[in-house]
Amino acid sequence: IGNLFMFLGEVLLVIVLKQETKQRIILQQMNSQTVDARKNIPSKFFAIPALLDVLGSGFSGIGMLYLSASVWQMMRGSLLIYTAILSVAFLNRKLNFQHIVGLVLAAIGLTLVGISSYLDEKEAVSEHSLVARGIGLTVLAQLCTAIQVVLEEYFMKEWSMYLAPSPARVVTFEGVWGSLLMVALLFVFQHLPGSDHGSVEN
């Protein structure tokens, strides 16, 4: 439900998107600018980052159930490591020496936090298992988010065959697709058996 409201909030940026479109048309008419022959990125392409957003938010929320808030928040720092690696691999970014040192230190810190959290649960083997599950889901969530942000940057800067979309366009259409995905998922969760009044999510 929280994810759904987040996406519905993103859809509200359609108001900003309409204003941007009007202003661009007015400026082109006033300045007699040549209209760029390239087209906007089709809205269907934004379904991919929306799906990654659903997965990232979902995995992160579930992972939080098994971790203390402080550990969960710190493990989310793995986002910068994934984003740096993917940016180098797919956006041809160059990392300087200080960037690499920072990433190595962050990786060491995250590893120590994860091990410490795991070892703190001394009560039973099942507790160890739950902490490991929470860490795994939280780190997986950050990988999904890193892929999402790198893909968004590719859409906005690198994909030269289309007009670069404005941030409002990206967020609006991600919100539309995310809302549709969440409505479908919530319908399924309502009909799957679980602990929330008989459903996975009631």
C-alpha positions in Angstrom: 0.0 0.0 0.0 2.9 2.3 0.8 4.4 1.6 -2.6 1.1 2.3 -4.3 0.8 5.7 -2.6 4.4 6.6 -3.6 3.6 5.9 -7.2 0.3 7.8 -7.1 2.3 10.8 -5.8 4.7 10.5 -8.7 1.7 10.5 -11.1 0.8 14.0 -9.8 3.8 15.4 -11.6 1.8 15.1 -14.8 0.7 18.7 -13.9 4.3 19.9 -14.1 4.8 17.8 -17.3 1.9 19.6 -19.0 3.3 23.0 -18.0 6.7 22.1 -19.4 5.2 21.0 -22.7 3.2 24.2 -23.0 6.3 26.4 -22.2 8.4 24.5 -24.7 5.9 25.0 -27.5 5.5 28.7 -26.7 9.3 29.2 -26.7 9.7 27.4 -30.0 7.0 29.6 -31.5 8.4 32.8 -30.1 12.0 32.1 -31.2 11.0 30.3 -34.5 13.2 27.4 -33.4 13.5 24.4 -35.6 11.6 21.5 -34.1 13.8 18.6 -33.2 13.0 15.7 -35.5 13.6 13.2 -32.7 10.6 11.8 -30.8 10.0 11.4 -27.1 11.0 8.1 -25.5 7.8 5.9 -25.7 6.1 5.7 -22.3 6.3 1.9 -22.3 10.0 2.1 -21.7 9.4 3.6 -18.3 7.8 0.3 -17.2 11.2 -1.2 -16.7 12.5 1.3 -14.1 9.0 1.2 -12.5 9.3 -2.6 -12.1 12.8 -2.1 -10.6 11.4 0.5 -8.3 8.6 -1.9 -7.2 11.2 -4.7 -6.6 13.6 -2.3 -4.8 11.0 -0.9 -2.5 9.4 -4.3 -1.9 12.6 -6.1 -1.1 13.8 -3.2 1.1 10.5 -3.1 3.1 10.5 -6.9 3.7 14.2 -6.8 4.7 13.4 -4.2 7.3 11.2 -6.7 9.1 14.2 -8.8 10.0 16.7 -6.1 10.9 17.0 -3.3 13.4 16.3 0.1 11.9 19.9 1.3 12.3 21.4 -1.8 10.6 18.8 -1.6 7.8 19.6 2.0 7.2 23.3 1.4 7.0 23.0 -1.6 4.7 21.2 0.7 2.3 24.6 2.3 1.8 25.4 -0.6 -0.6 23.5 1.5 -3.2 26.6 3.7 -3.9 28.8 0.6 -4.5 26.4 -0.9 -7.0 25.7 2.4 -8.7 29.4 3.1 -9.1 30.1 -0.3 -10.6 27.1 -0.1 -13.0 28.0 3.5 -14.0 31.5 2.4 -15.0 30.2 -0.6 -16.9 27.3 0.9 -18.8 27.8 4.7 -18.7 31.5 4.7 -19.3 32.2 6.7 -16.1 35.8 7.0 -14.8 36.5 6.5 -11.1 39.4 8.5 -9.6 41.6 7.1 -6.9 39.7 8.8 -4.1 36.4 7.3 -5.5 37.9 3.8 -5.4 39.3 4.3 -1.9 35.9 5.6 -0.7 34.1 2.6 -2.3 36.5 0.1 -0.7 36.1 1.7 2.7 32.3 1.7 2.3 32.4 -2.0 1.4 34.5 -2.8 4.4 32.2 -0.8 6.7 29.1 -2.6 5.3 30.7 -6.0 5.7 31.5 -5.2 9.3 28.0 -4.0 10.0 26.5 -7.1 8.5 28.8 -9.5 10.4 28.2 -7.6 13.6 24.4 -7.7 13.2 24.6 -11.4 12.4 26.8 -12.2 15.5 24.6 -10.1 17.8 21.7 -12.5 17.4 22.9 -15.2 19.8 19.5 -16.6 20.9 18.9 -19.2 18.2 20.0 -20.4 14.8 16.6 -19.2 13.4 17.5 -15.6 14.5 20.8 -15.8 12.6 18.8 -17.0 9.6 16.3 -14.1 9.8 19.1 -11.5 10.1 20.9 -13.0 7.1 17.6 -12.9 5.2 17.1 -9.3 6.1 20.6 -8.3 5.0 20.3 -10.2 1.8 16.9 -8.7 0.9 18.1 -5.1 1.7 21.3 -5.5 -0.3 19.3 -7.0 -3.2 16.9 -4.0 -3.0 19.8 -1.7 -3.4 21.0 -3.6 -6.5 17.5 -3.1 -8.1 17.6 0.6 -7.2 21.1 1.0 -8.7 20.0 -0.6 -12.0 17.0 1.7 -12.0 19.0 4.9 -11.5 21.6 4.0 -14.1 18.9 3.1 -16.6 17.1 6.4 -15.9 20.4 8.3 -16.5 20.8 6.3 -19.8 17.3 7.4 -20.9 18.0 11.0 -19.9 21.5 11.5 -21.2 22.9 8.7 -23.3 20.0 7.5 -25.6 20.6 9.9 -28.5 18.0 8.4 -30.8 15.3 10.0 -28.6 14.8 13.4 -27.1 16.2 13.5 -23.6 13.1 13.3 -21.3 12.8 15.8 -18.4 12.8 14.5 -14.8 9.1 15.3 -14.7 8.4 13.0 -17.6 10.5 10.2 -16.2 8.9 10.3 -12.8 5.3 10.8 -14.2 5.4 7.7 -16.4 7.3 5.6 -13.8 4.4 6.5 -11.5 1.8 5.4 -14.0 3.5 2.1 -14.6 4.3 1.6 -10.9 0.7 2.2 -9.9 -0.6 -0.3 -12.5 2.0 -2.9 -11.3 1.1 -2.3 -7.6 -2.7 -2.6 -8.3 -2.0 -5.9 -10.0 0.3 -7.1 -7.2 -2.1 -6.1 -4.4 -5.0 -7.9 -6.2 -2.8 -11.1 -6.2 -1.7 -10.6 -2.5 -5.3 -10.1 -1.4 -6.1 -13.6 -2.8 -3.1 -15.4 -1.5 -3.4 -16.9 1.9 -1.3 -15.2 4.6 -1.3 -13.7 8.1 -2.9 -10.4 7.3 -6.6 -11.3 8.1 -6.2 -14.4 5.9 -4.3 -12.7 3.1 -0.7 -11.8 2.3 -1.8 -8.2 2.2 -5.4 -7.4 3.1 
